[in-house]
Amino acid sequence: MSIAQTIDALPLATATTSDSSSLGSVADWAVNLMETIGAPGAGLAIALENLFPPLPSEVILPLAGFTASRGNFSLAEAIIWTTLGSVVGALALYAIGAWLGRDRMRRLVSKVPLVDLEDVDRVEAWFDRHGSSAVFFGRMIPIFRSLISIPAGIERMAVGKFLLLTTAGSLIWNSIFVLAGFYLGENWSIVEEYAGIFQRIVIIAVVLFLIYFVVSKIRTYRRKRA
């Protein structure tokens, strides 16, 4: 039985019917890619995941480990190629941020309701102080894994420093998930279950912050009018 057929036969632990179908399609696509071109296929899948965050690394990485456990390629190759894919995807987003630039970004932000340039100044000051930590730890947080590369490009963080921090953070994140998929074997979907919980926590935190930001801005606007 091929790996793709094995995946089709396995239920995804946490998914509803529609979610299971969606994740199953991603799993089939990723496995077919890995079976066709080997470990570089895992790297390509992760590079695309960086550019299109709806592709879940929490599914692709354990699958890379599972595929390695079936002997299609080695565990070391799975980790190396997925980390290389993460770096390539992050570098592409960094380039987008660098192309956007600080001045163009400020002009765009100035047209966004409820957002002042003073807010941008505070974010820039924060990134100046904590940019290195943000890039490193951001590689291990869902959603921010991809997005953190854009402000790094806008602020023109030194490319060498960006690559070093991105590689280190990605290596840790990828190794955890690839190793889990390798040792769990056909039970790899357990990883997606717990990663999904972490992702939901992050999404809830982001939504709560946005609600707080909008409410505080509306109150400030009303006070100014009064």
DAJOJO-V312421 format. One record per residue. RES is the residue in one small letter. PHI is phi as a letter, one per 40 degrees, with the letter a starting at -180 (none if undefined). BURIAL is 1 if it has 16 or more other ideal C-beta (glycine too) atoms within 10 Angstrom, else 0. D_CENTER is the distance of its C-alpha to the mean C-alpha in Angstrom with 2 decimals. Layout:
BEGIN
res: [RES | RES]
phi: [PHI | PHI]
burial: [BURIAL | BURIAL]
d_center: [D_CENTER | D_CENTER]
END
This chain:
BEGIN
res: [m | s | i | a | q | t | i | d | a | l | p | l | a | t | a | t | t | s | d | s | s | s | l | g | s | v | a | d | w | a | v | n | l | m | e | t | i | g | a | p | g | a | g | l | a | i | a | l | e | n | l | f | p | p | l | p | s | e | v | i | l | p | l | a | g | f | t | a | s | r | g | n | f | s | l | a | e | a | i | i | w | t | t | l | g | s | v | v | g | a | l | a | l | y | a | i | g | a | w | l | g | r | d | r | m | r | r | l | v | s | k | v | p | l | v | d | l | e | d | v | d | r | v | e | a | w | f | d | r | h | g | s | s | a | v | f | f | g | r | m | i | p | i | f | r | s | l | i | s | i | p | a | g | i | e | r | m | a | v | g | k | f | l | l | l | t | t | a | g | s | l | i | w | n | s | i | f | v | l | a | g | f | y | l | g | e | n | w | s | i | v | e | e | y | a | g | i | f | q | r | i | v | i | i | a | v | v | l | f | l | i | y | f | v | v | s | k | i | r | t | y | r | r | k | r | a]
phi: [none | c | c | c | c | c | c | c | c | c | c | c | d | b | c | c | c | c | c | c | c | c | c | c | c | c | c | c | c | c | c | c | c | c | c | c | b | g | d | d | c | c | c | c | c | c | c | c | c | c | c | b | d | d | c | c | c | c | c | c | c | c | c | c | c | c | c | c | c | c | g | c | a | c | c | c | c | c | c | c | c | c | c | c | c | c | c | c | c | c | c | c | c | d | c | c | c | c | c | c | g | c | c | c | c | c | c | c | c | c | c | c | d | g | b | b | c | c | c | c | c | c | c | c | c | c | c | c | c | b | d | c | c | c | c | c | c | c | c | b | b | d | g | c | d | c | c | c | c | c | c | c | c | d | c | f | d | d | d | c | c | c | c | c | c | c | c | c | c | c | c | c | c | c | c | d | c | c | c | c | c | c | c | c | g | c | c | d | c | d | c | c | c | c | c | c | c | c | c | c | c | c | c | c | c | c | c | c | c | c | c | c | c | c | c | c | c | c | c | c | c | c | c | c | c | c]
burial: [0 | 0 | 1 | 1 | 0 | 0 | 1 | 0 | 0 | 0 | 0 | 1 | 0 | 1 | 1 | 0 | 0 | 0 | 0 | 1 | 0 | 1 | 1 | 1 | 0 | 1 | 1 | 1 | 0 | 1 | 1 | 0 | 1 | 1 | 0 | 0 | 0 | 1 | 1 | 1 | 1 | 1 | 1 | 1 | 1 | 1 | 1 | 1 | 1 | 1 | 0 | 0 | 0 | 0 | 1 | 1 | 1 | 1 | 1 | 1 | 1 | 1 | 1 | 1 | 1 | 1 | 1 | 1 | 1 | 1 | 0 | 1 | 1 | 0 | 1 | 0 | 1 | 1 | 1 | 1 | 1 | 1 | 1 | 1 | 1 | 1 | 1 | 1 | 1 | 1 | 1 | 0 | 1 | 1 | 0 | 0 | 1 | 1 | 0 | 0 | 0 | 0 | 0 | 0 | 1 | 0 | 0 | 0 | 0 | 0 | 0 | 0 | 0 | 0 | 0 | 0 | 0 | 0 | 0 | 1 | 0 | 0 | 0 | 1 | 0 | 0 | 1 | 0 | 0 | 0 | 1 | 0 | 0 | 1 | 1 | 1 | 1 | 1 | 1 | 0 | 1 | 1 | 0 | 1 | 1 | 1 | 0 | 1 | 1 | 1 | 1 | 1 | 1 | 1 | 1 | 0 | 1 | 0 | 0 | 0 | 0 | 1 | 1 | 0 | 1 | 1 | 1 | 0 | 1 | 1 | 1 | 0 | 1 | 1 | 1 | 1 | 1 | 1 | 1 | 1 | 1 | 1 | 0 | 1 | 0 | 0 | 0 | 1 | 1 | 0 | 1 | 1 | 0 | 0 | 1 | 1 | 0 | 0 | 1 | 0 | 0 | 0 | 0 | 0 | 0 | 0 | 0 | 0 | 0 | 0 | 0 | 0 | 0 | 0 | 0 | 0 | 0 | 0 | 0 | 0 | 0 | 0 | 0 | 0 | 0 | 0]
d_center: [31.46 | 28.43 | 24.93 | 24.11 | 27.24 | 26.34 | 22.97 | 24.93 | 27.34 | 24.90 | 24.02 | 20.51 | 21.37 | 20.01 | 19.92 | 22.55 | 24.35 | 22.27 | 18.90 | 20.30 | 21.29 | 17.92 | 16.11 | 19.16 | 18.88 | 15.33 | 16.73 | 19.83 | 18.19 | 16.06 | 19.20 | 21.45 | 19.44 | 19.67 | 23.30 | 24.17 | 22.94 | 22.10 | 19.47 | 18.59 | 17.55 | 14.81 | 13.71 | 14.03 | 12.04 | 8.94 | 9.83 | 10.10 | 6.83 | 5.52 | 8.58 | 8.65 | 5.85 | 8.87 | 8.74 | 7.69 | 6.79 | 9.15 | 11.76 | 11.45 | 11.51 | 14.47 | 16.09 | 16.09 | 17.84 | 20.14 | 21.05 | 21.87 | 24.04 | 25.99 | 26.93 | 25.26 | 23.93 | 23.81 | 21.36 | 21.27 | 20.49 | 17.53 | 16.02 | 17.13 | 15.99 | 12.43 | 12.20 | 13.98 | 11.69 | 8.68 | 11.33 | 12.70 | 9.73 | 9.22 | 13.01 | 13.32 | 11.52 | 13.68 | 16.60 | 16.08 | 16.19 | 19.22 | 20.86 | 20.48 | 22.09 | 23.27 | 26.37 | 24.92 | 22.14 | 24.93 | 27.01 | 24.38 | 23.68 | 27.45 | 27.70 | 25.28 | 27.39 | 27.43 | 25.47 | 27.76 | 27.48 | 28.25 | 24.88 | 23.30 | 25.60 | 24.50 | 20.78 | 21.82 | 24.05 | 21.39 | 19.06 | 22.17 | 22.73 | 19.34 | 17.19 | 17.12 | 16.07 | 13.39 | 11.79 | 12.41 | 11.50 | 8.59 | 6.82 | 7.72 | 6.99 | 5.14 | 5.13 | 6.07 | 3.58 | 4.49 | 7.59 | 9.15 | 10.18 | 12.40 | 14.66 | 14.96 | 16.38 | 18.50 | 19.97 | 20.52 | 19.36 | 21.19 | 19.40 | 20.53 | 19.27 | 15.82 | 15.70 | 17.12 | 14.79 | 11.62 | 13.40 | 14.52 | 11.39 | 9.60 | 12.99 | 13.24 | 10.04 | 10.75 | 14.42 | 14.38 | 12.97 | 15.00 | 18.02 | 17.82 | 17.89 | 20.64 | 22.86 | 22.40 | 23.29 | 23.98 | 22.72 | 19.10 | 18.16 | 19.02 | 15.69 | 13.97 | 16.53 | 15.80 | 11.99 | 12.74 | 15.05 | 12.69 | 10.31 | 13.63 | 14.79 | 12.03 | 12.76 | 16.44 | 16.30 | 14.85 | 17.54 | 20.20 | 19.52 | 19.81 | 22.99 | 24.38 | 23.73 | 25.42 | 28.29 | 28.99 | 29.08 | 31.44 | 33.67 | 33.84 | 34.75 | 37.45 | 38.90 | 39.22 | 40.97 | 43.26]
END
